[in-house]
Amino acid sequence: MTMHVAIIGAGPAGFYAAEALATKGEGVMVDLIDRLPTPHGLIRSGVAPDHQTTKRVTKKYDQTASRENVRYVGNVTLGRDVTMDELRDLYDAVIIAFGAEGDRPMGIPGEDKEGVLGSFAFVGWYNGHPDFVDLDIDLDVSDVAVIGNGNVALDCARLLARTEDEMKASDLTDEAGEVLFNSAVTDVHLIGRRGPVEASFSIAEMREMGELQRGISLVHDDQIPEALPHGMDPKEARGRKAVLEVLQSFRGNTRDQAPVAVHFEFFLRPVEVLGDDRVTGIRVERTKLEDGRAVGTGEIFDIPCGMVISCIGYVSRPIDGLPMEYGKVVNDRGRVAPGVYVVGWAKRGPSGTIGTNRPDAQDVVTLLLEDMSDGAGKQGGAGLDALLIQRGVRHVSYNDWLVIDQAEQDRADPEAPRRKFITIPDMLSVVDES
Ligand SMILES: Cc1cc2nc3c(=O)[nH]c(=O)nc-3n(C[C@H](O)[C@H](O)[C@H](O)COP(=O)(O)OP(=O)(O)OC[C@H]3O[C@@H](n4cnc5c(N)ncnc54)[C@H](O)[C@@H]3O)c2cc1C
């Protein structure tokens, strides 16, 4: 009997799970459900608009979506349009792949002030995620503090320094471009609790920091060691050495070399956001490393800034009927409850690259197929469609998305890959007009 599986979330993890099911499982029908009319999750709304090569992986997802036993059901939100209980009644198995769509709080006083935001929101805004298009980003400020020492922090710092010319082959939204290219930002403070050796920067992103048209990267020379510490795992050491070499090349750079400076501030942890209603600065404490952990030294000082962007990780949003802990869905190797599984960031938390989600999803699908080899005569997609019609919820197909995709490409400037539609009504209108 056909086995009906619903996957919630059409990001990388959802697509890799769909591909594994569609190719491995005989007699399997997959509904890939996403809350947006546009699929691809953070590849569209997270990966930086000037990193178009990374986004090409979606071509593989097109192949998955074109399989006869995979159906994309966009514009349907779990928790609003349909509940977990309903999905469990309709499908033999449900795979959660809804990522981690909330910013992890910094947990310091003042973080609710105006001008403080998380990277999910900031990145979503410049990438045209419909949730964040109305965000009032005021870049009429000279100094911005970016908290975190990973690639997302580098993305944010780089985008604040980029020129219009550098972004012309990107899919940065017009609205964000208008704000970013006219911003008054001159100094970006990249604040990390630990040191240059511990930072989770990738070499490609790091190199870009040395090639900004109107930006100069500055380091405190005495914070950048000559070499990596002894005894580091050789595989890890290779990447870290390359990153360290780029940081070493920033020694001797000076503030007057470019209009925008990115200050790499290692060994600092934020302790308070300053200001009345709006942020005016960030209070930080100098740290030192003890057994690899950053501990405060008691030396406190303030960095004036008009905006704070925290890039310290993400948490999954709670959904009725799903056990959650530490910002993730509680699971044992991907098993959540009988017939319920989880993959991707919702399972592991916000770490790893797009590719990391592939073996992870494949492993969970293997477990699922071990647990159940046949369907139990459930309604699957036909039942979902009936429920959505009854509720007046309009869903979109993958062909509808391809219409939106083509329209975005058609209206783009010659060098840009696409000009995104950034509201759901606009996306649906394009489908209606086709
Ligand atoms: C800013 C940023 C930049 C990144 N850059 C890179 C990079 O350059 N290279 C790289 O390899 N990796 C990068 N990553 C990591 C990569 O994007 C993730 O590994 C990957 O997207 C995680 O996949 P996922 O499917 O678990 O989650 P997501 O990609 O977040 O997908 C989740 C999907 O679920 C949907 N959804 C959420 N809630 C619901 C709901 N209630 N109902 C229905 N659908 C829902 C969402 O709309 C979304 O489509 C980046 C991440 C971020 C945050």
The ligand as an SDF file (V2000), in Angstrom:
LIG
                    3D

 53 58  0  0  0  0  0  0  0  0999 V2000
   22.7250   33.7700    7.2170 C   0  0  0  0  0  0  0  0  0  0  0  0
   23.0850   32.3760    6.8040 C   0  0  0  0  0  0  0  0  0  0  0  0
   23.9900   32.1790    5.7750 C   0  0  0  0  0  0  0  0  0  0  0  0
   24.3420   30.8780    5.4040 C   0  0  0  0  0  0  0  0  0  0  0  0
   25.2320   30.7400    4.3890 N   0  0  0  0  0  0  0  0  0  0  0  0
   25.6180   29.4910    4.0240 C   0  0  0  0  0  0  0  0  0  0  0  0
   26.5510   29.3100    2.9580 C   0  0  0  0  0  0  0  0  0  0  0  0
   27.0370   30.2870    2.3500 O   0  0  0  0  0  0  0  0  0  0  0  0
   26.8990   28.0310    2.6340 N   0  0  0  0  0  0  0  0  0  0  0  0
   26.3770   26.9340    3.2830 C   0  0  0  0  0  0  0  0  0  0  0  0
   26.7380   25.7960    2.9560 O   0  0  0  0  0  0  0  0  0  0  0  0
   25.4820   27.0890    4.2960 N   0  0  0  0  0  0  0  0  0  0  0  0
   25.0900   28.3250    4.6670 C   0  0  0  0  0  0  0  0  0  0  0  0
   24.1930   28.4830    5.6830 N   0  0  0  0  0  0  0  0  0  0  0  0
   23.6600   27.2720    6.3640 C   0  0  0  0  0  0  0  0  0  0  0  0
   22.4900   26.6170    5.5650 C   0  0  0  0  0  0  0  0  0  0  0  0
   21.6520   27.6240    5.0800 O   0  0  0  0  0  0  0  0  0  0  0  0
   21.7550   25.6250    6.4780 C   0  0  0  0  0  0  0  0  0  0  0  0
   22.6320   24.5430    6.7440 O   0  0  0  0  0  0  0  0  0  0  0  0
   20.4780   25.0510    5.8680 C   0  0  0  0  0  0  0  0  0  0  0  0
   19.6760   26.0120    5.2410 O   0  0  0  0  0  0  0  0  0  0  0  0
   19.6260   24.3460    6.9580 C   0  0  0  0  0  0  0  0  0  0  0  0
   18.6120   23.6550    6.2870 O   0  0  0  0  0  0  0  0  0  0  0  0
   17.1810   23.3420    6.9040 P   0  0  0  0  0  0  0  0  0  0  0  0
   16.4310   22.7190    5.7750 O   0  0  0  0  0  0  0  0  0  0  0  0
   17.3360   22.5900    8.1650 O   0  0  0  0  0  0  0  0  0  0  0  0
   16.5320   24.7560    7.3140 O   0  0  0  0  0  0  0  0  0  0  0  0
   16.0520   25.9750    6.4220 P   0  0  0  0  0  0  0  0  0  0  0  0
   16.9560   26.2280    5.2890 O   0  0  0  0  0  0  0  0  0  0  0  0
   15.8400   27.0850    7.3890 O   0  0  0  0  0  0  0  0  0  0  0  0
   14.6350   25.5460    5.8310 O   0  0  0  0  0  0  0  0  0  0  0  0
   13.4870   25.4820    6.6320 C   0  0  0  0  0  0  0  0  0  0  0  0
   12.2450   25.6510    5.7680 C   0  0  0  0  0  0  0  0  0  0  0  0
   11.0910   25.4000    6.5860 O   0  0  0  0  0  0  0  0  0  0  0  0
   10.0890   26.3430    6.3070 C   0  0  0  0  0  0  0  0  0  0  0  0
    9.2380   26.4640    7.5000 N   0  0  0  0  0  0  0  0  0  0  0  0
    9.5890   27.0070    8.6970 C   0  0  0  0  0  0  0  0  0  0  0  0
    8.5660   26.9270    9.5670 N   0  0  0  0  0  0  0  0  0  0  0  0
    7.5440   26.3200    8.9160 C   0  0  0  0  0  0  0  0  0  0  0  0
    6.2160   25.9690    9.2830 C   0  0  0  0  0  0  0  0  0  0  0  0
    5.7410   26.1950   10.5250 N   0  0  0  0  0  0  0  0  0  0  0  0
    5.4130   25.3880    8.3630 N   0  0  0  0  0  0  0  0  0  0  0  0
    5.8840   25.1330    7.1030 C   0  0  0  0  0  0  0  0  0  0  0  0
    7.1510   25.4510    6.7110 N   0  0  0  0  0  0  0  0  0  0  0  0
    7.9670   26.0360    7.5950 C   0  0  0  0  0  0  0  0  0  0  0  0
   10.8450   27.6060    5.9520 C   0  0  0  0  0  0  0  0  0  0  0  0
   10.0650   28.4930    5.1700 O   0  0  0  0  0  0  0  0  0  0  0  0
   12.0600   27.0520    5.2110 C   0  0  0  0  0  0  0  0  0  0  0  0
   11.8220   26.9800    3.8170 O   0  0  0  0  0  0  0  0  0  0  0  0
   23.7920   29.7620    6.0780 C   0  0  0  0  0  0  0  0  0  0  0  0
   22.8870   29.9810    7.1110 C   0  0  0  0  0  0  0  0  0  0  0  0
   22.5290   31.2560    7.4710 C   0  0  0  0  0  0  0  0  0  0  0  0
   21.5620   31.4690    8.6010 C   0  0  0  0  0  0  0  0  0  0  0  0
  1  2  1  0
  2  3  1  0
  2 52  2  0
  3  4  2  0
  4  5  1  0
  4 50  1  0
  5  6  2  0
  6  7  1  0
  6 13  1  0
  7  8  2  0
  7  9  1  0
  9 10  1  0
 10 11  2  0
 10 12  1  0
 12 13  2  0
 13 14  1  0
 14 15  1  0
 14 50  1  0
 15 16  1  0
 16 17  1  0
 16 18  1  0
 18 19  1  0
 18 20  1  0
 20 21  1  0
 20 22  1  0
 22 23  1  0
 23 24  1  0
 24 25  2  0
 24 26  1  0
 24 27  1  0
 27 28  1  0
 28 29  2  0
 28 30  1  0
 28 31  1  0
 31 32  1  0
 32 33  1  0
 33 34  1  0
 33 48  1  0
 34 35  1  0
 35 36  1  0
 35 46  1  0
 36 37  1  0
 36 45  1  0
 37 38  2  0
 38 39  1  0
 39 40  1  0
 39 45  2  0
 40 41  1  0
 40 42  2  0
 42 43  1  0
 43 44  2  0
 44 45  1  0
 46 47  1  0
 46 48  1  0
 48 49  1  0
 50 51  2  0
 51 52  1  0
 52 53  1  0
M  END
$$$$
